[in-house]
Amino acid sequence: MNLIAEIEFQEKWHNVERYFIERFGKKPDLEAILYLIGINELGDVPTKDFTKEQKQDLMHIATCALLAQSGYYEYDGHDGDGWPHYKLVENPPTESLQKQELMLKQHIIAYFEDEE
């Protein structure tokens, strides 16, 4: 990533973080952002708290929804409980954890730009 692209990326990422700070009063980590995107994708949120497994499922839903932007996953409908499901179309590239995080952040930025 060249310097101009890096600066633009950082500005956009700070805008995402600022959105969450304004909305929830604190800066979230990547897992919290994925969790909240998963809730958004679920849509109809139950009144009871999610189990630990459901929280992991929500982060997985978010990851699939984000990577669907690049064609790695495809929406495959909702199950009987209303949870969205995705099918793998193509494996994402095997990268270092740092590059995986960068790719997720880029997709998160695009997700929120599309929401506006």
Phi and psi in radians as a Rosetta constraint file:
Dihedral C 1 N 2 CA 2 C 2 CIRCULARHARMONIC -1.325 0.35
Dihedral N 2 CA 2 C 2 N 3 CIRCULARHARMONIC 2.986 0.35
Dihedral C 2 N 3 CA 3 C 3 CIRCULARHARMONIC -1.058 0.35
Dihedral N 3 CA 3 C 3 N 4 CIRCULARHARMONIC -0.751 0.35
Dihedral C 3 N 4 CA 4 C 4 CIRCULARHARMONIC -1.135 0.35
Dihedral N 4 CA 4 C 4 N 5 CIRCULARHARMONIC -0.765 0.35
Dihedral C 4 N 5 CA 5 C 5 CIRCULARHARMONIC -1.118 0.35
Dihedral N 5 CA 5 C 5 N 6 CIRCULARHARMONIC -0.675 0.35
Dihedral C 5 N 6 CA 6 C 6 CIRCULARHARMONIC -1.116 0.35
Dihedral N 6 CA 6 C 6 N 7 CIRCULARHARMONIC -0.766 0.35
Dihedral C 6 N 7 CA 7 C 7 CIRCULARHARMONIC -1.120 0.35
Dihedral N 7 CA 7 C 7 N 8 CIRCULARHARMONIC -0.766 0.35
Dihedral C 7 N 8 CA 8 C 8 CIRCULARHARMONIC -1.091 0.35
Dihedral N 8 CA 8 C 8 N 9 CIRCULARHARMONIC -0.754 0.35
Dihedral C 8 N 9 CA 9 C 9 CIRCULARHARMONIC -1.043 0.35
Dihedral N 9 CA 9 C 9 N 10 CIRCULARHARMONIC -0.842 0.35
Dihedral C 9 N 10 CA 10 C 10 CIRCULARHARMONIC -1.052 0.35
Dihedral N 10 CA 10 C 10 N 11 CIRCULARHARMONIC -0.717 0.35
Dihedral C 10 N 11 CA 11 C 11 CIRCULARHARMONIC -1.098 0.35
Dihedral N 11 CA 11 C 11 N 12 CIRCULARHARMONIC -0.775 0.35
Dihedral C 11 N 12 CA 12 C 12 CIRCULARHARMONIC -1.151 0.35
Dihedral N 12 CA 12 C 12 N 13 CIRCULARHARMONIC -0.688 0.35
Dihedral C 12 N 13 CA 13 C 13 CIRCULARHARMONIC -1.144 0.35
Dihedral N 13 CA 13 C 13 N 14 CIRCULARHARMONIC -0.708 0.35
Dihedral C 13 N 14 CA 14 C 14 CIRCULARHARMONIC -1.100 0.35
Dihedral N 14 CA 14 C 14 N 15 CIRCULARHARMONIC -0.590 0.35
Dihedral C 14 N 15 CA 15 C 15 CIRCULARHARMONIC -1.124 0.35
Dihedral N 15 CA 15 C 15 N 16 CIRCULARHARMONIC -0.705 0.35
Dihedral C 15 N 16 CA 16 C 16 CIRCULARHARMONIC -1.096 0.35
Dihedral N 16 CA 16 C 16 N 17 CIRCULARHARMONIC -0.833 0.35
Dihedral C 16 N 17 CA 17 C 17 CIRCULARHARMONIC -1.075 0.35
Dihedral N 17 CA 17 C 17 N 18 CIRCULARHARMONIC -0.716 0.35
Dihedral C 17 N 18 CA 18 C 18 CIRCULARHARMONIC -1.074 0.35
Dihedral N 18 CA 18 C 18 N 19 CIRCULARHARMONIC -0.699 0.35
Dihedral C 18 N 19 CA 19 C 19 CIRCULARHARMONIC -0.976 0.35
Dihedral N 19 CA 19 C 19 N 20 CIRCULARHARMONIC -0.829 0.35
Dihedral C 19 N 20 CA 20 C 20 CIRCULARHARMONIC -1.222 0.35
Dihedral N 20 CA 20 C 20 N 21 CIRCULARHARMONIC -0.643 0.35
Dihedral C 20 N 21 CA 21 C 21 CIRCULARHARMONIC -1.088 0.35
Dihedral N 21 CA 21 C 21 N 22 CIRCULARHARMONIC -0.787 0.35
Dihedral C 21 N 22 CA 22 C 22 CIRCULARHARMONIC -1.142 0.35
Dihedral N 22 CA 22 C 22 N 23 CIRCULARHARMONIC -0.650 0.35
Dihedral C 22 N 23 CA 23 C 23 CIRCULARHARMONIC -1.407 0.35
Dihedral N 23 CA 23 C 23 N 24 CIRCULARHARMONIC -0.684 0.35
Dihedral C 23 N 24 CA 24 C 24 CIRCULARHARMONIC -2.065 0.35
Dihedral N 24 CA 24 C 24 N 25 CIRCULARHARMONIC -0.088 0.35
Dihedral C 24 N 25 CA 25 C 25 CIRCULARHARMONIC 1.466 0.35
Dihedral N 25 CA 25 C 25 N 26 CIRCULARHARMONIC 0.073 0.35
Dihedral C 25 N 26 CA 26 C 26 CIRCULARHARMONIC -2.705 0.35
Dihedral N 26 CA 26 C 26 N 27 CIRCULARHARMONIC 2.774 0.35
Dihedral C 26 N 27 CA 27 C 27 CIRCULARHARMONIC -1.401 0.35
Dihedral N 27 CA 27 C 27 N 28 CIRCULARHARMONIC 2.132 0.35
Dihedral C 27 N 28 CA 28 C 28 CIRCULARHARMONIC -1.500 0.35
Dihedral N 28 CA 28 C 28 N 29 CIRCULARHARMONIC 2.738 0.35
Dihedral C 28 N 29 CA 29 C 29 CIRCULARHARMONIC -1.554 0.35
Dihedral N 29 CA 29 C 29 N 30 CIRCULARHARMONIC 3.081 0.35
Dihedral C 29 N 30 CA 30 C 30 CIRCULARHARMONIC -1.058 0.35
Dihedral N 30 CA 30 C 30 N 31 CIRCULARHARMONIC -0.693 0.35
Dihedral C 30 N 31 CA 31 C 31 CIRCULARHARMONIC -1.100 0.35
Dihedral N 31 CA 31 C 31 N 32 CIRCULARHARMONIC -0.700 0.35
Dihedral C 31 N 32 CA 32 C 32 CIRCULARHARMONIC -1.136 0.35
Dihedral N 32 CA 32 C 32 N 33 CIRCULARHARMONIC -0.685 0.35
Dihedral C 32 N 33 CA 33 C 33 CIRCULARHARMONIC -1.131 0.35
Dihedral N 33 CA 33 C 33 N 34 CIRCULARHARMONIC -0.763 0.35
Dihedral C 33 N 34 CA 34 C 34 CIRCULARHARMONIC -1.084 0.35
Dihedral N 34 CA 34 C 34 N 35 CIRCULARHARMONIC -0.727 0.35
Dihedral C 34 N 35 CA 35 C 35 CIRCULARHARMONIC -1.034 0.35
Dihedral N 35 CA 35 C 35 N 36 CIRCULARHARMONIC -0.802 0.35
Dihedral C 35 N 36 CA 36 C 36 CIRCULARHARMONIC -1.209 0.35
Dihedral N 36 CA 36 C 36 N 37 CIRCULARHARMONIC -0.627 0.35
Dihedral C 36 N 37 CA 37 C 37 CIRCULARHARMONIC -1.141 0.35
Dihedral N 37 CA 37 C 37 N 38 CIRCULARHARMONIC -0.691 0.35
Dihedral C 37 N 38 CA 38 C 38 CIRCULARHARMONIC -1.050 0.35
Dihedral N 38 CA 38 C 38 N 39 CIRCULARHARMONIC -0.740 0.35
Dihedral C 38 N 39 CA 39 C 39 CIRCULARHARMONIC -1.089 0.35
Dihedral N 39 CA 39 C 39 N 40 CIRCULARHARMONIC -0.740 0.35
Dihedral C 39 N 40 CA 40 C 40 CIRCULARHARMONIC -1.070 0.35
Dihedral N 40 CA 40 C 40 N 41 CIRCULARHARMONIC -0.716 0.35
Dihedral C 40 N 41 CA 41 C 41 CIRCULARHARMONIC -1.217 0.35
Dihedral N 41 CA 41 C 41 N 42 CIRCULARHARMONIC -0.590 0.35
Dihedral C 41 N 42 CA 42 C 42 CIRCULARHARMONIC -1.128 0.35
Dihedral N 42 CA 42 C 42 N 43 CIRCULARHARMONIC -0.688 0.35
Dihedral C 42 N 43 CA 43 C 43 CIRCULARHARMONIC 1.478 0.35
Dihedral N 43 CA 43 C 43 N 44 CIRCULARHARMONIC -1.432 0.35
Dihedral C 43 N 44 CA 44 C 44 CIRCULARHARMONIC -1.451 0.35
Dihedral N 44 CA 44 C 44 N 45 CIRCULARHARMONIC 1.717 0.35
Dihedral C 44 N 45 CA 45 C 45 CIRCULARHARMONIC -1.488 0.35
Dihedral N 45 CA 45 C 45 N 46 CIRCULARHARMONIC 2.248 0.35
Dihedral C 45 N 46 CA 46 C 46 CIRCULARHARMONIC -1.188 0.35
Dihedral N 46 CA 46 C 46 N 47 CIRCULARHARMONIC 2.773 0.35
Dihedral C 46 N 47 CA 47 C 47 CIRCULARHARMONIC -1.356 0.35
Dihedral N 47 CA 47 C 47 N 48 CIRCULARHARMONIC -0.385 0.35
Dihedral C 47 N 48 CA 48 C 48 CIRCULARHARMONIC -1.471 0.35
Dihedral N 48 CA 48 C 48 N 49 CIRCULARHARMONIC 2.814 0.35
Dihedral C 48 N 49 CA 49 C 49 CIRCULARHARMONIC -1.211 0.35
Dihedral N 49 CA 49 C 49 N 50 CIRCULARHARMONIC 2.663 0.35
Dihedral C 49 N 50 CA 50 C 50 CIRCULARHARMONIC -1.394 0.35
Dihedral N 50 CA 50 C 50 N 51 CIRCULARHARMONIC 2.561 0.35
Dihedral C 50 N 51 CA 51 C 51 CIRCULARHARMONIC -1.296 0.35
Dihedral N 51 CA 51 C 51 N 52 CIRCULARHARMONIC 2.927 0.35
Dihedral C 51 N 52 CA 52 C 52 CIRCULARHARMONIC -1.028 0.35
Dihedral N 52 CA 52 C 52 N 53 CIRCULARHARMONIC -0.730 0.35
Dihedral C 52 N 53 CA 53 C 53 CIRCULARHARMONIC -1.124 0.35
Dihedral N 53 CA 53 C 53 N 54 CIRCULARHARMONIC -0.719 0.35
Dihedral C 53 N 54 CA 54 C 54 CIRCULARHARMONIC -1.133 0.35
Dihedral N 54 CA 54 C 54 N 55 CIRCULARHARMONIC -0.639 0.35
Dihedral C 54 N 55 CA 55 C 55 CIRCULARHARMONIC -1.108 0.35
Dihedral N 55 CA 55 C 55 N 56 CIRCULARHARMONIC -0.723 0.35
Dihedral C 55 N 56 CA 56 C 56 CIRCULARHARMONIC -1.124 0.35
Dihedral N 56 CA 56 C 56 N 57 CIRCULARHARMONIC -0.708 0.35
Dihedral C 56 N 57 CA 57 C 57 CIRCULARHARMONIC -1.076 0.35
Dihedral N 57 CA 57 C 57 N 58 CIRCULARHARMONIC -0.694 0.35
Dihedral C 57 N 58 CA 58 C 58 CIRCULARHARMONIC -1.109 0.35
Dihedral N 58 CA 58 C 58 N 59 CIRCULARHARMONIC -0.703 0.35
Dihedral C 58 N 59 CA 59 C 59 CIRCULARHARMONIC -1.171 0.35
Dihedral N 59 CA 59 C 59 N 60 CIRCULARHARMONIC -0.607 0.35
Dihedral C 59 N 60 CA 60 C 60 CIRCULARHARMONIC -1.166 0.35
Dihedral N 60 CA 60 C 60 N 61 CIRCULARHARMONIC -0.746 0.35
Dihedral C 60 N 61 CA 61 C 61 CIRCULARHARMONIC -1.028 0.35
Dihedral N 61 CA 61 C 61 N 62 CIRCULARHARMONIC -0.772 0.35
Dihedral C 61 N 62 CA 62 C 62 CIRCULARHARMONIC -1.076 0.35
Dihedral N 62 CA 62 C 62 N 63 CIRCULARHARMONIC -0.784 0.35
Dihedral C 62 N 63 CA 63 C 63 CIRCULARHARMONIC -1.073 0.35
Dihedral N 63 CA 63 C 63 N 64 CIRCULARHARMONIC -0.768 0.35
Dihedral C 63 N 64 CA 64 C 64 CIRCULARHARMONIC -1.115 0.35
Dihedral N 64 CA 64 C 64 N 65 CIRCULARHARMONIC -0.781 0.35
Dihedral C 64 N 65 CA 65 C 65 CIRCULARHARMONIC -1.082 0.35
Dihedral N 65 CA 65 C 65 N 66 CIRCULARHARMONIC -0.711 0.35
Dihedral C 65 N 66 CA 66 C 66 CIRCULARHARMONIC -1.155 0.35
Dihedral N 66 CA 66 C 66 N 67 CIRCULARHARMONIC -0.843 0.35
Dihedral C 66 N 67 CA 67 C 67 CIRCULARHARMONIC -1.287 0.35
Dihedral N 67 CA 67 C 67 N 68 CIRCULARHARMONIC -0.247 0.35
Dihedral C 67 N 68 CA 68 C 68 CIRCULARHARMONIC -1.134 0.35
Dihedral N 68 CA 68 C 68 N 69 CIRCULARHARMONIC -0.449 0.35
Dihedral C 68 N 69 CA 69 C 69 CIRCULARHARMONIC -1.012 0.35
Dihedral N 69 CA 69 C 69 N 70 CIRCULARHARMONIC -0.548 0.35
Dihedral C 69 N 70 CA 70 C 70 CIRCULARHARMONIC -1.804 0.35
Dihedral N 70 CA 70 C 70 N 71 CIRCULARHARMONIC 0.152 0.35
Dihedral C 70 N 71 CA 71 C 71 CIRCULARHARMONIC 1.475 0.35
Dihedral N 71 CA 71 C 71 N 72 CIRCULARHARMONIC 0.152 0.35
Dihedral C 71 N 72 CA 72 C 72 CIRCULARHARMONIC -1.338 0.35
Dihedral N 72 CA 72 C 72 N 73 CIRCULARHARMONIC -0.551 0.35
Dihedral C 72 N 73 CA 73 C 73 CIRCULARHARMONIC -2.233 0.35
Dihedral N 73 CA 73 C 73 N 74 CIRCULARHARMONIC 2.800 0.35
Dihedral C 73 N 74 CA 74 C 74 CIRCULARHARMONIC -2.349 0.35
Dihedral N 74 CA 74 C 74 N 75 CIRCULARHARMONIC 2.340 0.35
Dihedral C 74 N 75 CA 75 C 75 CIRCULARHARMONIC -1.041 0.35
Dihedral N 75 CA 75 C 75 N 76 CIRCULARHARMONIC 2.337 0.35
Dihedral C 75 N 76 CA 76 C 76 CIRCULARHARMONIC -2.154 0.35
Dihedral N 76 CA 76 C 76 N 77 CIRCULARHARMONIC 0.302 0.35
Dihedral C 76 N 77 CA 77 C 77 CIRCULARHARMONIC 1.709 0.35
Dihedral N 77 CA 77 C 77 N 78 CIRCULARHARMONIC 3.118 0.35
Dihedral C 77 N 78 CA 78 C 78 CIRCULARHARMONIC -1.847 0.35
Dihedral N 78 CA 78 C 78 N 79 CIRCULARHARMONIC 2.612 0.35
Dihedral C 78 N 79 CA 79 C 79 CIRCULARHARMONIC -1.486 0.35
Dihedral N 79 CA 79 C 79 N 80 CIRCULARHARMONIC -3.076 0.35
Dihedral C 79 N 80 CA 80 C 80 CIRCULARHARMONIC -1.098 0.35
Dihedral N 80 CA 80 C 80 N 81 CIRCULARHARMONIC -0.399 0.35
Dihedral C 80 N 81 CA 81 C 81 CIRCULARHARMONIC -1.610 0.35
Dihedral N 81 CA 81 C 81 N 82 CIRCULARHARMONIC 0.029 0.35
Dihedral C 81 N 82 CA 82 C 82 CIRCULARHARMONIC 1.537 0.35
Dihedral N 82 CA 82 C 82 N 83 CIRCULARHARMONIC 0.171 0.35
Dihedral C 82 N 83 CA 83 C 83 CIRCULARHARMONIC -1.524 0.35
Dihedral N 83 CA 83 C 83 N 84 CIRCULARHARMONIC 2.295 0.35
Dihedral C 83 N 84 CA 84 C 84 CIRCULARHARMONIC -1.233 0.35
Dihedral N 84 CA 84 C 84 N 85 CIRCULARHARMONIC 2.581 0.35
Dihedral C 84 N 85 CA 85 C 85 CIRCULARHARMONIC -2.240 0.35
Dihedral N 85 CA 85 C 85 N 86 CIRCULARHARMONIC 2.582 0.35
Dihedral C 85 N 86 CA 86 C 86 CIRCULARHARMONIC -2.244 0.35
Dihedral N 86 CA 86 C 86 N 87 CIRCULARHARMONIC 2.606 0.35
Dihedral C 86 N 87 CA 87 C 87 CIRCULARHARMONIC -1.989 0.35
Dihedral N 87 CA 87 C 87 N 88 CIRCULARHARMONIC 2.540 0.35
Dihedral C 87 N 88 CA 88 C 88 CIRCULARHARMONIC -1.266 0.35
Dihedral N 88 CA 88 C 88 N 89 CIRCULARHARMONIC 2.222 0.35
Dihedral C 88 N 89 CA 89 C 89 CIRCULARHARMONIC -1.742 0.35
Dihedral N 89 CA 89 C 89 N 90 CIRCULARHARMONIC -0.772 0.35
Dihedral C 89 N 90 CA 90 C 90 CIRCULARHARMONIC -2.629 0.35
Dihedral N 90 CA 90 C 90 N 91 CIRCULARHARMONIC 2.392 0.35
Dihedral C 90 N 91 CA 91 C 91 CIRCULARHARMONIC -1.135 0.35
Dihedral N 91 CA 91 C 91 N 92 CIRCULARHARMONIC 2.310 0.35
Dihedral C 91 N 92 CA 92 C 92 CIRCULARHARMONIC -1.086 0.35
Dihedral N 92 CA 92 C 92 N 93 CIRCULARHARMONIC 2.730 0.35
Dihedral C 92 N 93 CA 93 C 93 CIRCULARHARMONIC -1.074 0.35
Dihedral N 93 CA 93 C 93 N 94 CIRCULARHARMONIC 2.496 0.35
Dihedral C 93 N 94 CA 94 C 94 CIRCULARHARMONIC -1.373 0.35
Dihedral N 94 CA 94 C 94 N 95 CIRCULARHARMONIC 1.989 0.35
Dihedral C 94 N 95 CA 95 C 95 CIRCULARHARMONIC -2.279 0.35
Dihedral N 95 CA 95 C 95 N 96 CIRCULARHARMONIC 2.991 0.35
Dihedral C 95 N 96 CA 96 C 96 CIRCULARHARMONIC -1.162 0.35
Dihedral N 96 CA 96 C 96 N 97 CIRCULARHARMONIC 2.817 0.35
Dihedral C 96 N 97 CA 97 C 97 CIRCULARHARMONIC -1.008 0.35
Dihedral N 97 CA 97 C 97 N 98 CIRCULARHARMONIC -0.671 0.35
Dihedral C 97 N 98 CA 98 C 98 CIRCULARHARMONIC -1.098 0.35
Dihedral N 98 CA 98 C 98 N 99 CIRCULARHARMONIC -0.746 0.35
Dihedral C 98 N 99 CA 99 C 99 CIRCULARHARMONIC -1.245 0.35
Dihedral N 99 CA 99 C 99 N 100 CIRCULARHARMONIC -0.608 0.35
Dihedral C 99 N 100 CA 100 C 100 CIRCULARHARMONIC -1.099 0.35
Dihedral N 100 CA 100 C 100 N 101 CIRCULARHARMONIC -0.743 0.35
Dihedral C 100 N 101 CA 101 C 101 CIRCULARHARMONIC -1.130 0.35
Dihedral N 101 CA 101 C 101 N 102 CIRCULARHARMONIC -0.720 0.35
Dihedral C 101 N 102 CA 102 C 102 CIRCULARHARMONIC -1.075 0.35
Dihedral N 102 CA 102 C 102 N 103 CIRCULARHARMONIC -0.757 0.35
Dihedral C 102 N 103 CA 103 C 103 CIRCULARHARMONIC -1.107 0.35
Dihedral N 103 CA 103 C 103 N 104 CIRCULARHARMONIC -0.750 0.35
Dihedral C 103 N 104 CA 104 C 104 CIRCULARHARMONIC -1.088 0.35
Dihedral N 104 CA 104 C 104 N 105 CIRCULARHARMONIC -0.758 0.35
Dihedral C 104 N 105 CA 105 C 105 CIRCULARHARMONIC -1.086 0.35
Dihedral N 105 CA 105 C 105 N 106 CIRCULARHARMONIC -0.693 0.35
Dihedral C 105 N 106 CA 106 C 106 CIRCULARHARMONIC -1.091 0.35
Dihedral N 106 CA 106 C 106 N 107 CIRCULARHARMONIC -0.708 0.35
Dihedral C 106 N 107 CA 107 C 107 CIRCULARHARMONIC -1.226 0.35
Dihedral N 107 CA 107 C 107 N 108 CIRCULARHARMONIC -0.616 0.35
Dihedral C 107 N 108 CA 108 C 108 CIRCULARHARMONIC -1.108 0.35
Dihedral N 108 CA 108 C 108 N 109 CIRCULARHARMONIC -0.767 0.35
Dihedral C 108 N 109 CA 109 C 109 CIRCULARHARMONIC -1.001 0.35
Dihedral N 109 CA 109 C 109 N 110 CIRCULARHARMONIC -0.838 0.35
Dihedral C 109 N 110 CA 110 C 110 CIRCULARHARMONIC -1.101 0.35
Dihedral N 110 CA 110 C 110 N 111 CIRCULARHARMONIC -0.670 0.35
Dihedral C 110 N 111 CA 111 C 111 CIRCULARHARMONIC -1.022 0.35
Dihedral N 111 CA 111 C 111 N 112 CIRCULARHARMONIC -0.809 0.35
Dihedral C 111 N 112 CA 112 C 112 CIRCULARHARMONIC -1.318 0.35
Dihedral N 112 CA 112 C 112 N 113 CIRCULARHARMONIC -0.513 0.35
Dihedral C 112 N 113 CA 113 C 113 CIRCULARHARMONIC -1.165 0.35
Dihedral N 113 CA 113 C 113 N 114 CIRCULARHARMONIC -0.655 0.35
Dihedral C 113 N 114 CA 114 C 114 CIRCULARHARMONIC -1.210 0.35
Dihedral N 114 CA 114 C 114 N 115 CIRCULARHARMONIC -0.530 0.35
Dihedral C 114 N 115 CA 115 C 115 CIRCULARHARMONIC -1.231 0.35
Dihedral N 115 CA 115 C 115 N 116 CIRCULARHARMONIC -0.440 0.35
